[in-house]
């Protein structure tokens, strides 16, 4: 089953023979064996290296070091390797790697994990070499077996062929011979013009069948003999701790087998979810709010506004913005307010832990395997190699399944330890209410922006202050400075030609727990940048698209993406009365996305997004259909957040609880989305997150075009209906 760990023997083989460059592992060697021994070896799979296994039945299993959360990463990594291997796609399978930093580190993250839209970028060269190496070994095996020159042997769709002799063999027939050969250290990679799978539309996704017929294994599906279910009562206020609790009523609930206190709350353990839920409902907990956040959202935002009135820490300074703004022919200012946002994945947070005195096994759709392993090892006192993680499909993540402190995984391990570490499997489930009310959020932010235009409408100065919590402080990605780069993402490297630029940051403190969300800082900075650019264009008496073009004159890739979106959206076409068209562009890591939104605004202020045209430069599109799907998904995710998303607090307690009051985008609100991929020969860039940032400002700019009203406080629906 995809997502389960390889068996311990295979894992030991993989760990034992890694090379420095690829982690290449020769699976078996039977040189000099007898005929009988050779026959036995032929029944074994060929492990060409740490990323591919070829079985005697011709099945090619690609080992993915990345988690499949619906973003298509399984298919992407398999496509890269299978193309260089020249495999038969119908025979390709996928399996998730065990935790092994030497073999499976994500070099971009410096840990084994999935995030930052970096999977394809971090895997491209590595998997191409892995596939090419396995192919070279199969070719060498055929040449040796047939007594022909290796340079006369060709491979296509899982079949090895020698034209002069007419001999052919499928991969499985050569696997055992290949396993005995030396691993080549230098292999040739394909010319991109020879790609057979990469770039092909309509390539079947490897996870589609499992997810269609219901055999796909998510953590919530895991059932083990004797397994117990746990729910945790968390404090209603962030930062509060357990003062005391009465568990007598909880223990009286049929099915409840234990109640244990944790650093994060009180857990009820039972034979099934419903018993655990009823037991938790019966708990009586007294909380100590001495260090808790007790403010509401209005009070916190008022403090942010006050901070923004004062200079912050300097993050970027070019020229002299103050003097340039003072002498500007036109001076504009705008303030933006962004609420906390919940990740709200469809599958609630969950984790299964089986802990003994000597080892620990975990089942989880985690995004950060090595982080979870490290934290659980420290908690249990086990060596990390004895903490095994079975990575399963994740029912959405968006960053929430990769918390830097492994919060819910650590809770599950803590409960298993408190229950005696006797090998009883414990399934921890956070209900959706648990995560909405007490999870980790995209922080709340306030932006104060000023700019100046000269007499010709040219942008001569920009000053930008951001106020909000740090999501990186105290994490492996902490820069060690007072500036959290994620809070000002996209501001310090603005593509627009602005001679005078100042970026400042106020980092606030709160007990409210925060975490990166899909597209991280661009979830708020892009909105402020792109709507204010739009406002400046109108103040200058210029078309918003043309205004951007002038500012991007020295940024050819940005221009190409912007022009493609505008062309396909027919930017110059006049919008009907009551409708408007807006444009926005952004860059996440190295992927540039521009979007044009067509909206209709009703007399009641209701916004309907009718059409979104999206242009993307993502390097080589490994799987074009997945690129399009991720752009569409990014539009849906970003649109839901911009239109409806808001976590609000009253007296320190979250007011929302589930999808009825924390609204995500419904199908009825999803617009028609057209995706256009800029042709490229560059290595692949990420597509999971870049589609999110531009949609909010594109829609807000379209609303202005339709109504003349600027929206600077999100969510959009609250602003237009106010």
C-alpha positions as CSV (number, residue, x, y, z in Angstrom):
1,X,0.0,0.0,0.0
2,X,1.4,3.4,-1.0
3,X,2.5,5.4,2.0
4,X,3.6,2.5,4.2
5,X,7.3,2.0,5.1
6,X,9.4,-0.6,3.4
7,X,10.1,-3.6,5.5
8,X,13.1,-3.4,8.0
9,X,15.3,-5.6,5.9
10,X,15.0,-3.4,2.8
11,X,15.5,-0.3,5.0
12,X,18.7,-1.7,6.3
13,X,19.9,-2.4,2.8
14,X,19.1,1.1,1.7
15,X,20.9,2.6,4.7
16,X,23.9,0.5,4.3
17,X,25.2,1.3,0.9
18,X,24.6,5.0,0.2
19,X,26.9,7.0,-2.0
20,X,27.6,10.6,-1.2
21,X,26.0,12.0,-4.3
22,X,22.8,10.1,-4.8
23,X,22.4,7.8,-1.8
24,X,22.7,5.0,-4.4
25,X,22.2,1.5,-3.0
26,X,23.0,-1.7,-4.7
27,X,20.3,-4.0,-3.6
28,X,21.9,-7.5,-4.1
29,X,25.0,-9.0,-5.6
30,X,25.1,-12.6,-6.8
31,X,28.3,-12.7,-8.8
32,X,29.8,-16.1,-8.8
33,X,26.6,-17.8,-7.4
34,X,25.6,-21.3,-8.5
35,X,22.7,-21.8,-10.9
36,X,20.4,-22.6,-8.0
37,X,21.4,-19.5,-6.1
38,X,21.0,-17.4,-9.2
39,X,17.5,-18.7,-9.7
40,X,16.6,-17.7,-6.1
41,X,18.1,-14.2,-6.7
42,X,15.9,-13.7,-9.8
43,X,12.8,-13.7,-7.6
44,X,14.1,-10.7,-5.7
45,X,13.6,-7.1,-6.6
46,X,16.4,-5.0,-8.0
47,X,17.1,-1.9,-5.8
48,X,19.1,0.2,-8.2
49,X,19.3,3.0,-5.7
50,X,17.4,4.6,-2.8
51,X,14.7,5.9,-5.2
52,X,13.7,3.0,-7.4
53,X,13.0,-0.7,-7.0
54,X,12.3,-3.0,-10.0
55,X,10.5,-6.3,-9.4
56,X,10.7,-9.5,-11.5
57,X,7.1,-8.8,-12.6
58,X,8.3,-5.5,-14.3
59,X,6.8,-3.3,-11.6
60,X,8.8,-0.1,-11.1
61,X,8.4,1.3,-7.6
62,X,9.5,4.9,-7.1
63,X,10.4,5.9,-3.6
64,X,9.1,9.4,-2.8
65,X,10.7,11.4,0.0
66,X,7.8,13.9,-0.2
67,X,4.2,13.7,1.2
68,X,1.2,13.4,-1.0
69,X,-1.4,15.9,0.2
70,X,-3.4,16.1,-3.0
71,X,-0.9,18.3,-4.8
72,X,0.3,15.6,-7.1
73,X,3.8,15.2,-5.8
74,X,3.7,11.4,-6.1
75,X,3.0,11.6,-9.8
76,X,5.6,14.4,-10.2
77,X,8.5,12.6,-8.6
78,X,7.6,9.4,-10.4
79,X,7.5,11.1,-13.8
80,X,11.0,12.6,-13.4
81,X,12.6,9.2,-12.5
82,X,10.5,7.1,-14.9
83,X,11.3,9.3,-17.9
84,X,15.1,8.9,-17.4
85,X,14.6,5.2,-16.7
86,X,12.4,4.9,-19.8
87,X,9.9,3.0,-17.8
88,X,6.4,1.8,-18.8
89,X,4.2,4.2,-17.0
90,X,1.5,1.6,-16.6
91,X,4.0,-0.4,-14.5
92,X,5.0,2.5,-12.3
93,X,4.0,2.5,-8.6
94,X,4.9,4.9,-5.7
95,X,5.9,4.3,-2.1
96,X,6.8,6.9,0.5
97,X,10.3,6.8,1.9
98,X,11.2,6.0,5.5
99,X,12.8,8.7,7.6
100,X,16.5,8.8,6.7
101,X,18.2,12.2,6.4
102,X,21.2,10.8,4.7
103,X,19.1,9.4,1.8
104,X,16.0,11.5,1.7
105,X,16.9,15.0,3.0
106,X,15.1,17.9,1.2
107,X,18.1,19.9,0.5
108,X,16.0,23.1,0.1
109,X,14.5,22.7,3.6
110,X,17.6,21.1,5.2
111,X,15.3,18.4,6.6
112,X,13.2,15.5,5.4
113,X,9.9,17.2,4.7
114,X,7.5,18.7,2.2
115,X,6.8,22.4,2.0
116,X,7.6,25.7,0.3
117,X,6.6,24.3,-3.1
118,X,10.1,22.9,-3.3
119,X,9.5,19.2,-4.0
120,X,10.1,19.3,-7.7
121,X,13.0,21.8,-7.5
122,X,14.7,19.7,-4.8
123,X,14.2,16.4,-6.6
124,X,14.8,17.3,-10.2
125,X,18.5,16.5,-10.6
126,X,18.5,13.8,-7.9
127,X,15.7,11.8,-9.5
128,X,16.9,12.2,-13.0
129,X,20.3,10.8,-12.0
130,X,18.6,8.0,-10.1
131,X,16.5,7.0,-13.1
132,X,19.4,7.3,-15.5
133,X,21.6,5.2,-13.2
134,X,19.1,2.4,-13.0
135,X,18.6,2.5,-16.8
136,X,22.4,2.3,-17.3
137,X,22.5,-0.8,-15.1
138,X,19.7,-2.5,-17.0
139,X,21.4,-1.7,-20.3
140,X,24.7,-3.1,-19.0
141,X,22.9,-6.2,-17.8
142,X,21.4,-6.7,-21.2
143,X,24.7,-6.2,-23.0
144,X,26.4,-8.6,-20.7
145,X,23.7,-11.3,-21.0
146,X,23.4,-11.0,-24.8
147,X,27.1,-10.4,-25.5
148,X,26.6,-7.2,-27.4
149,X,28.0,-3.7,-27.0
150,X,26.1,-1.6,-24.5
151,X,26.0,1.4,-26.9
152,X,23.8,-0.7,-29.3
153,X,21.2,-1.4,-26.6
154,X,18.1,0.9,-26.5
155,X,15.3,1.2,-23.9
156,X,11.7,2.4,-24.4
157,X,8.6,1.9,-22.3
158,X,10.1,-0.7,-20.0
159,X,11.6,-2.8,-22.8
160,X,15.3,-3.2,-23.5
161,X,16.1,-3.9,-27.1
162,X,19.1,-4.8,-29.3
163,X,18.1,-4.2,-32.9
164,X,20.9,-6.1,-34.7
165,X,20.3,-9.4,-32.8
166,X,16.6,-8.8,-32.4
167,X,16.8,-9.6,-28.7
168,X,14.4,-7.9,-26.2
169,X,13.7,-8.1,-22.5
170,X,11.5,-6.4,-20.1
171,X,12.9,-4.8,-17.0
172,X,12.0,-7.6,-14.7
173,X,13.9,-10.2,-16.6
174,X,17.1,-8.2,-16.3
175,X,16.6,-7.0,-12.7
176,X,18.7,-9.8,-11.1
177,X,21.6,-9.4,-13.5
178,X,21.6,-5.7,-13.1
179,X,21.7,-6.0,-9.3
180,X,25.1,-7.7,-9.5
181,X,26.7,-5.0,-11.6
182,X,28.7,-2.0,-10.3
183,X,26.8,1.2,-9.8
184,X,28.0,3.8,-12.4
185,X,29.1,7.1,-10.9
186,X,28.7,9.1,-14.1
187,X,25.6,8.7,-16.2
188,X,24.3,10.8,-19.2
189,X,20.9,12.5,-18.8
190,X,18.4,12.9,-21.6
191,X,18.2,16.0,-23.8
192,X,14.9,17.5,-22.9
193,X,13.7,17.1,-26.5
194,X,13.8,13.3,-25.8
195,X,11.5,13.4,-22.8
196,X,8.8,10.8,-23.2
197,X,6.7,11.5,-20.1
198,X,7.8,14.9,-18.8
199,X,5.7,17.6,-20.2
200,X,3.0,15.2,-21.5
201,X,-0.6,16.2,-20.8
202,X,-3.1,13.7,-19.5
203,X,-0.6,11.4,-17.8
204,X,-2.6,9.4,-15.3
205,X,-2.0,10.4,-11.7
206,X,-0.6,7.6,-9.5
207,X,-3.0,8.4,-6.7
208,X,-6.2,8.7,-8.7
209,X,-7.2,5.0,-8.6
210,X,-6.7,4.6,-4.9
211,X,-8.6,7.8,-4.1
212,X,-11.4,6.8,-6.5
213,X,-12.0,3.3,-5.3
214,X,-11.5,4.1,-1.6
215,X,-8.4,2.1,-1.0
216,X,-6.2,5.2,-0.4
217,X,-4.9,5.1,3.2
218,X,-5.3,8.2,5.3
219,X,-4.4,8.4,8.9
220,X,-8.0,8.6,9.9
221,X,-8.5,5.2,8.2
222,X,-5.8,3.5,10.3
223,X,-7.2,0.7,12.5
224,X,-4.8,-1.6,14.4
225,X,-5.5,-4.4,16.9
226,X,-6.3,-3.1,20.3
227,X,-6.1,0.5,19.2
228,X,-7.5,3.2,21.5
229,X,-8.7,6.7,20.5
230,X,-7.7,9.9,22.3
231,X,-9.0,13.4,22.3
232,X,-7.4,16.3,24.2
233,X,-9.2,19.1,26.0
234,X,-7.3,22.2,25.2
235,X,-7.5,25.6,27.0
236,X,-10.1,27.9,25.5
237,X,-7.5,30.7,25.7
238,X,-4.0,30.5,24.2
239,X,-1.3,30.3,26.7
240,X,-3.5,29.0,29.6
241,X,-2.4,25.9,31.5
242,X,-4.2,23.2,33.5
243,X,-4.8,24.4,37.1
244,X,-6.8,21.3,38.1
245,X,-9.3,18.9,36.7
246,X,-12.0,16.4,37.9
247,X,-12.1,13.3,35.7
248,X,-14.6,11.3,37.7
249,X,-17.5,11.9,35.3
250,X,-15.3,11.3,32.3
251,X,-14.1,7.9,33.7
252,X,-17.7,6.9,34.2
253,X,-18.4,7.1,30.5
254,X,-18.6,3.6,29.0
255,X,-15.5,2.9,26.9
256,X,-13.2,5.4,28.6
257,X,-10.0,3.7,29.8
258,X,-7.9,6.6,30.9
259,X,-7.5,10.3,31.5
260,X,-4.0,11.8,31.5
261,X,-2.7,15.3,31.9
262,X,-0.3,16.7,29.2
263,X,1.6,19.9,28.8
264,X,-1.0,21.0,26.4
265,X,-4.2,19.9,28.2
266,X,-6.0,16.8,29.4
267,X,-6.4,13.8,27.2
268,X,-9.3,11.3,27.4
269,X,-8.4,7.8,26.0
270,X,-11.2,5.4,25.1
271,X,-12.3,2.5,22.9
272,X,-13.4,4.6,20.0
273,X,-14.0,8.2,19.0
274,X,-17.5,8.7,20.4
275,X,-16.6,7.4,23.8
276,X,-13.5,9.6,23.9
277,X,-15.6,12.6,22.8
278,X,-18.3,11.9,25.5
279,X,-15.6,11.5,28.1
280,X,-13.9,14.7,27.1
281,X,-17.3,16.5,27.3
282,X,-17.7,15.2,30.8
283,X,-14.3,16.5,32.0
284,X,-14.2,19.4,34.4
285,X,-11.0,21.4,33.9
286,X,-10.0,24.6,35.7
287,X,-7.6,26.7,33.6
288,X,-4.9,29.1,34.8
289,X,-5.1,32.1,32.5
290,X,-2.1,33.9,34.1
291,X,-0.1,33.8,30.9
292,X,-3.0,33.6,28.5
293,X,-3.9,36.0,25.7
294,X,-7.1,37.7,26.9
295,X,-7.5,40.4,24.3
296,X,-10.0,40.3,21.4
297,X,-9.3,41.0,17.8
298,X,-10.4,44.7,17.9
299,X,-8.0,45.4,20.9
300,X,-5.1,43.7,19.2
301,X,-5.7,45.5,15.9
302,X,-5.8,48.8,17.8
303,X,-2.4,48.0,19.2
304,X,-1.1,47.2,15.7
305,X,-2.4,50.5,14.4
306,X,-0.6,52.3,17.2
307,X,2.6,50.5,16.4
308,X,2.4,51.3,12.7
309,X,2.3,55.0,13.6
310,X,5.9,54.7,14.7
311,X,9.0,53.7,12.8
312,X,9.8,50.0,12.9
313,X,13.0,48.0,12.4
314,X,14.5,48.6,9.0
315,X,14.3,45.6,6.7
316,X,15.1,47.4,3.4
317,X,16.2,50.9,2.5
318,X,16.9,52.2,-1.0
319,X,17.4,56.0,-1.4
320,X,15.4,58.4,0.8
321,X,11.7,57.6,0.8
322,X,10.7,60.3,3.3
323,X,12.2,63.2,1.3
324,X,10.9,61.8,-2.0
325,X,7.4,61.4,-0.6
326,X,7.6,65.0,0.8
327,X,8.4,66.5,-2.6
328,X,6.0,64.2,-4.6
329,X,3.4,65.8,-6.9
330,X,0.9,63.3,-5.5
331,X,1.1,61.5,-2.1
332,X,-1.1,58.5,-1.4
333,X,-1.4,56.4,1.7
334,X,-3.4,53.3,2.6
335,X,-3.8,51.0,5.7
336,X,-4.6,47.3,5.4
337,X,-5.9,44.9,8.0
338,X,-5.6,41.1,7.7
339,X,-7.2,38.7,10.2
340,X,-5.9,35.4,11.6
341,X,-6.6,32.6,9.2
342,X,-7.0,28.8,9.8
343,X,-5.6,26.2,7.5
344,X,-8.8,24.1,7.8
345,X,-7.6,20.9,6.0
346,X,-10.5,18.6,5.1
347,X,-9.0,15.6,7.0
348,X,-8.8,16.7,10.7
349,X,-5.4,16.5,12.4
350,X,-4.7,13.0,13.4
351,X,-1.8,10.7,14.3
352,X,-1.4,7.0,15.4
353,X,1.4,6.1,17.7
354,X,2.5,2.6,18.9
355,X,5.1,3.1,21.6
356,X,7.0,0.5,23.6
357,X,10.1,0.8,25.9
358,X,12.3,0.0,22.9
359,X,10.8,1.6,19.9
360,X,8.0,3.8,18.5
361,X,6.1,3.5,15.3
362,X,4.0,6.4,13.9
363,X,1.3,6.5,11.2
364,X,0.7,10.1,9.9
365,X,0.2,12.3,6.9
366,X,2.9,14.5,8.2
367,X,4.7,17.1,6.2
368,X,7.9,17.1,8.3
369,X,9.1,13.5,8.9
370,X,12.5,14.3,10.3
371,X,11.2,17.0,12.6
372,X,8.6,14.6,14.0
373,X,11.2,11.9,14.5
374,X,13.6,14.2,16.3
375,X,10.9,15.5,18.7
376,X,9.4,12.2,19.5
377,X,12.9,10.7,20.1
378,X,13.7,13.5,22.5
379,X,10.3,13.0,24.3
380,X,10.7,9.2,24.6
381,X,14.4,8.9,25.1
382,X,14.7,6.6,22.1
383,X,17.4,6.9,19.5
384,X,15.9,8.5,16.4
385,X,16.4,5.4,14.3
386,X,14.0,3.6,16.6
387,X,11.2,6.1,15.8
388,X,9.7,4.9,12.6
389,X,7.2,6.9,10.6
390,X,4.8,5.5,8.1
391,X,3.8,8.5,5.9
392,X,0.3,8.1,4.6
393,X,-1.8,10.2,2.3
394,X,-2.7,13.6,3.9
395,X,-6.2,15.0,3.4
396,X,-4.9,18.5,2.9
397,X,-2.1,20.2,4.7
398,X,-1.5,23.8,3.6
399,X,1.3,24.0,6.2
400,X,-0.7,22.8,9.1
401,X,0.6,19.2,8.9
402,X,4.2,20.6,9.2
403,X,4.2,22.4,12.5
404,X,7.8,23.2,13.6
405,X,7.1,21.8,17.1
406,X,5.3,18.7,15.9
407,X,2.4,19.6,18.2
408,X,-0.2,17.0,17.5
409,X,2.4,14.2,16.9
410,X,4.0,15.1,20.3
411,X,0.6,14.9,21.9
412,X,-0.1,11.4,20.5
413,X,3.4,10.3,21.7
414,X,2.9,11.9,25.1
415,X,-0.5,10.1,25.6
416,X,1.1,6.7,24.6
417,X,3.9,7.3,27.1
418,X,1.5,8.3,29.8
419,X,-0.6,5.2,29.1
420,X,2.3,2.9,29.9
421,X,4.2,2.7,26.6
422,X,3.0,-0.9,26.4
423,X,2.6,-1.1,22.6
424,X,-1.1,-0.3,22.6
425,X,-1.7,1.8,19.5
426,X,-3.1,5.3,20.3
427,X,-5.0,7.3,17.6
428,X,-5.1,11.0,18.4
429,X,-7.8,12.9,16.6
430,X,-8.3,16.7,16.7
431,X,-11.9,17.5,15.8
432,X,-12.3,20.3,13.4
433,X,-13.5,22.4,16.3
434,X,-10.2,21.7,18.1
435,X,-8.2,22.9,15.2
436,X,-10.3,26.0,14.3
437,X,-10.5,27.1,18.0
438,X,-7.1,26.1,19.2
439,X,-4.8,25.3,16.3
440,X,-2.1,27.4,14.6
441,X,-2.9,30.3,12.3
442,X,-1.6,32.5,9.6
443,X,-1.0,35.6,11.8
444,X,-3.0,38.8,11.9
445,X,-1.2,41.7,10.2
446,X,-1.5,45.4,9.7
447,X,0.1,47.3,6.9
448,X,0.7,51.1,6.6
449,X,1.8,52.1,3.1
450,X,2.7,55.5,1.6
451,X,3.9,56.4,-1.9
452,X,4.7,59.4,-4.0
453,X,4.1,60.1,-7.7
454,X,6.0,62.7,-9.7
455,X,4.3,65.2,-12.1
456,X,4.3,62.6,-14.9
457,X,2.7,59.9,-12.8
458,X,5.9,58.1,-12.2
459,X,6.3,56.1,-9.0
460,X,9.2,57.7,-7.1
461,X,8.9,56.5,-3.5
462,X,7.3,53.7,-1.4
463,X,7.3,53.3,2.4
464,X,5.8,50.2,3.9
465,X,5.4,49.2,7.5
466,X,4.2,45.8,8.6
467,X,3.0,44.8,12.1
468,X,2.4,41.2,13.1
469,X,3.7,38.1,14.8
470,X,6.7,36.1,13.7
471,X,6.0,32.6,12.5
472,X,9.7,31.7,12.2
473,X,11.0,32.8,15.7
474,X,12.3,29.8,17.6
475,X,12.0,27.5,14.6
476,X,14.7,25.8,12.5
477,X,14.1,28.7,10.0
478,X,14.8,31.4,12.5
479,X,17.3,33.8,10.9
480,X,18.6,34.8,14.3
481,X,17.9,38.4,13.6
482,X,15.1,40.7,14.8
483,X,13.6,40.6,11.3
484,X,11.4,37.7,10.3
485,X,11.7,37.7,6.6
486,X,8.4,35.8,6.2
487,X,6.5,38.8,7.6
488,X,7.7,41.0,4.8
489,X,8.0,38.4,2.1
490,X,7.8,40.0,-1.4
491,X,8.4,43.5,0.0
492,X,12.2,43.6,0.2
493,X,12.6,42.2,-3.4
494,X,9.8,44.1,-5.1
495,X,10.2,43.7,-8.9
496,X,8.9,47.2,-9.6
497,X,11.5,49.9,-10.4
498,X,11.1,52.2,-7.4
499,X,14.1,54.5,-6.8
500,X,13.2,55.1,-3.1
501,X,12.0,52.2,-1.0
502,X,11.7,51.8,2.8
503,X,10.4,48.6,4.4
504,X,10.0,48.4,8.2
505,X,8.7,45.7,10.6
506,X,7.2,45.7,14.0
507,X,7.1,42.1,15.4
508,X,4.4,41.6,18.0
509,X,4.1,39.1,20.8
510,X,1.1,37.0,21.7
511,X,0.4,33.5,23.1
512,X,-1.7,32.8,20.1
513,X,0.0,30.0,18.2
514,X,0.9,30.7,14.5
515,X,2.3,28.7,11.7
516,X,3.1,29.1,8.0
517,X,0.2,28.8,5.6
518,X,0.1,28.1,1.9
519,X,2.2,30.9,0.3
520,X,3.4,32.1,3.7
521,X,4.0,35.9,3.9
522,X,2.6,36.5,0.4
523,X,-0.9,35.7,1.8
524,X,-1.0,39.4,3.0
525,X,2.0,41.3,1.4
526,X,0.8,40.6,-2.2
527,X,-2.6,41.9,-1.4
528,X,-1.2,45.2,0.0
529,X,1.3,45.6,-2.8
530,X,-0.9,44.8,-5.7
531,X,-4.0,46.7,-4.6
532,X,-1.9,49.8,-3.8
533,X,-0.1,49.6,-7.1
534,X,-3.5,49.6,-8.7
535,X,-4.5,52.6,-6.7
536,X,-1.3,54.4,-7.7
537,X,-2.0,53.6,-11.3
538,X,-5.5,55.2,-11.1
539,X,-4.1,58.2,-9.3
540,X,-1.5,58.6,-12.1
541,X,-4.3,58.4,-14.7
542,X,-2.9,55.3,-16.2
543,X,-4.2,51.8,-17.0
544,X,-3.3,49.4,-14.2
545,X,-1.8,46.9,-16.6
546,X,0.2,49.5,-18.5
547,X,1.4,51.0,-15.2
548,X,2.8,47.7,-14.1
549,X,4.4,47.1,-17.5
550,X,6.4,50.4,-17.2
551,X,7.6,49.5,-13.7
552,X,8.6,46.0,-14.9
553,X,10.5,47.1,-17.9
554,X,13.7,45.5,-16.7
555,X,12.1,42.3,-15.5
556,X,11.5,40.3,-18.7
557,X,10.1,37.1,-17.1
558,X,7.7,39.1,-15.0
559,X,6.6,41.0,-18.1
560,X,6.1,37.8,-20.1
561,X,3.8,36.4,-17.4
562,X,1.9,39.6,-17.0
563,X,1.5,40.0,-20.8
564,X,0.3,36.4,-21.2
565,X,-2.4,36.8,-18.5
566,X,-3.5,40.2,-20.0
567,X,-3.6,38.8,-23.5
568,X,-5.6,35.7,-22.7
569,X,-8.0,37.7,-20.5
570,X,-8.6,40.2,-23.2
571,X,-7.7,43.0,-20.8
572,X,-8.7,45.8,-23.1
573,X,-12.2,44.4,-23.5
574,X,-14.8,46.6,-21.8
575,X,-16.5,45.0,-18.8
576,X,-20.4,45.2,-18.6
577,X,-22.0,47.6,-16.2
578,X,-21.8,46.3,-12.6
579,X,-18.8,44.2,-13.5
580,X,-15.1,44.9,-13.3
581,X,-11.7,43.4,-14.2
582,X,-8.6,43.4,-12.0
583,X,-5.1,42.2,-12.4
584,X,-2.3,41.2,-10.0
585,X,1.1,39.4,-10.1
586,X,3.4,37.9,-7.6
587,X,6.4,35.6,-7.2
588,X,6.6,32.7,-4.7
589,X,10.1,31.4,-4.3
590,X,10.9,31.3,-8.1
591,X,7.5,30.9,-9.7
592,X,5.8,33.9,-11.1
593,X,2.0,34.0,-11.4
594,X,-0.3,36.7,-12.9
595,X,-4.0,36.5,-12.6
596,X,-6.9,38.6,-14.1
597,X,-10.3,38.3,-12.4
598,X,-13.6,39.2,-13.8
599,X,-16.2,40.0,-11.1
600,X,-19.8,41.1,-10.8
601,X,-20.9,43.1,-7.8
602,X,-24.6,43.0,-6.9
603,X,-26.7,45.9,-5.5
604,X,-26.3,44.2,-2.1
605,X,-22.6,44.3,-2.3
606,X,-22.3,40.5,-3.0
607,X,-19.2,39.7,-5.1
608,X,-19.4,37.0,-7.7
609,X,-16.1,36.0,-9.3
610,X,-17.0,34.9,-12.8
611,X,-13.7,34.1,-14.5
612,X,-10.0,34.0,-13.6
613,X,-7.3,33.9,-16.2
614,X,-4.0,32.7,-14.8
615,X,-0.5,32.7,-16.4
616,X,2.4,30.9,-14.8
617,X,6.1,30.6,-15.3
618,X,7.1,27.4,-13.5
619,X,10.1,26.2,-15.6
620,X,9.5,22.9,-17.2
621,X,6.0,21.7,-16.6
622,X,6.6,18.1,-15.5
623,X,2.9,17.3,-15.5
624,X,1.0,20.1,-17.2
625,X,-2.4,18.8,-15.9
626,X,-1.1,19.0,-12.4
627,X,0.2,22.5,-12.9
628,X,-3.2,23.5,-14.1
629,X,-4.9,21.7,-11.2
630,X,-2.6,23.4,-8.7
631,X,-3.2,26.9,-10.2
632,X,-7.0,26.2,-10.0
633,X,-6.7,24.9,-6.4
634,X,-4.6,27.9,-5.5
635,X,-7.2,30.2,-6.9
636,X,-9.9,28.4,-4.8
637,X,-7.9,28.4,-1.6
638,X,-6.8,32.0,-2.0
639,X,-10.2,33.2,-3.0
640,X,-11.9,31.5,-0.1
641,X,-9.5,33.1,2.3
642,X,-9.8,36.6,0.7
643,X,-13.6,36.5,0.4
644,X,-14.5,34.8,3.7
645,X,-11.6,33.8,5.9
646,X,-11.3,35.3,9.4
647,X,-10.5,33.9,12.8
648,X,-11.6,36.5,15.3
649,X,-11.1,36.5,19.1
650,X,-13.3,37.8,21.9
651,X,-11.7,38.0,25.4
652,X,-8.9,35.8,24.1
653,X,-11.2,33.1,22.8
654,X,-11.7,32.1,19.1
655,X,-15.3,32.8,18.0
656,X,-15.3,30.3,15.1
657,X,-15.6,26.6,15.4
658,X,-16.3,24.8,12.1
659,X,-17.2,25.3,8.5
660,X,-20.5,26.9,9.3
661,X,-18.8,30.0,10.7
662,X,-15.3,29.7,9.4
663,X,-16.2,29.7,5.7
664,X,-14.0,28.1,3.0
665,X,-14.9,28.4,-0.6
666,X,-17.9,26.3,-1.7
667,X,-18.2,24.9,-5.1
668,X,-20.9,27.4,-6.0
669,X,-18.4,30.2,-5.5
670,X,-15.6,28.7,-7.6
671,X,-15.1,30.7,-10.8
672,X,-14.1,29.4,-14.2
673,X,-10.3,29.3,-14.3
674,X,-8.2,29.3,-17.4
675,X,-4.5,28.4,-16.9
676,X,-1.8,29.3,-19.4
677,X,1.7,27.9,-18.8
678,X,4.7,29.9,-20.1
679,X,6.9,27.6,-22.2
680,X,10.2,27.2,-20.6
681,X,13.4,25.0,-20.7
682,X,14.4,26.0,-17.2
683,X,14.4,23.4,-14.4
684,X,11.0,23.0,-12.7
685,X,9.8,25.4,-10.1
686,X,7.1,24.9,-7.5
687,X,3.4,25.2,-8.2
688,X,1.6,24.2,-5.0
689,X,1.6,27.7,-3.5
690,X,2.2,30.4,-6.1
691,X,-1.4,30.4,-7.4
692,X,-2.7,31.6,-4.0
693,X,-1.3,35.2,-3.6
694,X,-2.6,37.1,-6.7
695,X,-6.2,36.1,-6.6
696,X,-7.2,38.3,-3.6
697,X,-5.8,41.5,-5.0
698,X,-7.0,40.7,-8.5
699,X,-10.5,40.4,-7.2
700,X,-10.3,43.5,-5.0
701,X,-9.0,45.5,-8.0
702,X,-11.9,44.2,-10.1
703,X,-14.3,45.2,-7.3
704,X,-12.9,48.8,-7.5
705,X,-13.2,48.7,-11.3
706,X,-16.9,47.8,-10.9
707,X,-17.8,50.0,-7.9
708,X,-15.1,52.6,-7.4
709,X,-14.7,51.3,-3.8
710,X,-11.2,50.3,-2.5
711,X,-11.1,47.4,-0.1
712,X,-8.3,47.4,2.4
713,X,-9.7,45.2,5.2
714,X,-10.2,41.4,4.6
715,X,-12.3,39.4,4.2
716,X,-13.7,41.0,1.1
717,X,-17.3,40.0,1.8
718,X,-17.3,41.7,5.2
719,X,-16.0,44.9,3.6
720,X,-18.4,45.1,0.7
721,X,-21.4,44.2,2.9
722,X,-20.5,46.6,5.7
